Amino acid sequence: MHYVTIDNSEGDLIEAIPVCSESCGRQYCSDNGLDYGGFNGCHELEFDGLCGSCNSVIVGVSGAYDN
């Protein structure tokens, strides 16, 4: 799993969008008018989540979140 990170004008992280691959990270940036900041990957999610670009399920290490 990868993250597209969005910083404010002071350089502080304000959002991290999970994406399933580097190509989805590039696509997310292109679709949202962001500069692609490079590879930010090899992260794990605790629970399953959705890719911010293609909406594919990103499998987390603990599976689906169950209240």
N, C-alpha and C positions, 0 to 999 in steps of 0.2 A: 504494500500500500504506500501511496505517496501523499504529500500535502502540497497544495498551492497556498502559499502564505501571502497575506495582504497586510502591508504596513501603512501606518498613517504618515503624515508629512514630517513627523519627528523621528521616523524610523522604528516606531514601536509596533509590535505585532498586534493587529486588531482582529484578525480572523485566519483560521487555518481550514481550508476546504479539503476533505479527503477525496482522493481520486484513485481509481484502481490501477492506473499505469501512468508511465511518463507521457505516453501519447495522449491520454485523457487530460493530463495536466496541461499539455500544450494546447489542446482543443478548448479547455475551459478558459484559459487565458485569452485565446483568440476570440472566443464567443463573448467574452466580457470586457474586452478592450484593455486587458492587462498585459504588461510586459512579462514574458516568460522569464522567471528568475533562475532557471536551472533545476537540476535534479535534486529533489528532496524526498528520498524514498527509504525503503526498508523499515517502515514503521509497522507496528502491530496495533490492531484494535482489540479491546477487551471483548466487545460484543459486535455482532454483525452490523454493518452499516451500508449506506448506499453511496455509490460514486457520484460526486458532484457534477460530473460531466455526462456520463452515459446511463446513470441510474442502475447499473449492475450491482448486485449484492457483493460487498466486500466481506468475506468471512472473518469473523473475529475469533480469537483463541478460545473464548468461552461459549461461542455459538450465539443463538438468538437471545436477546434480552427478554426476560420473563419476570413481570412484576410479581 
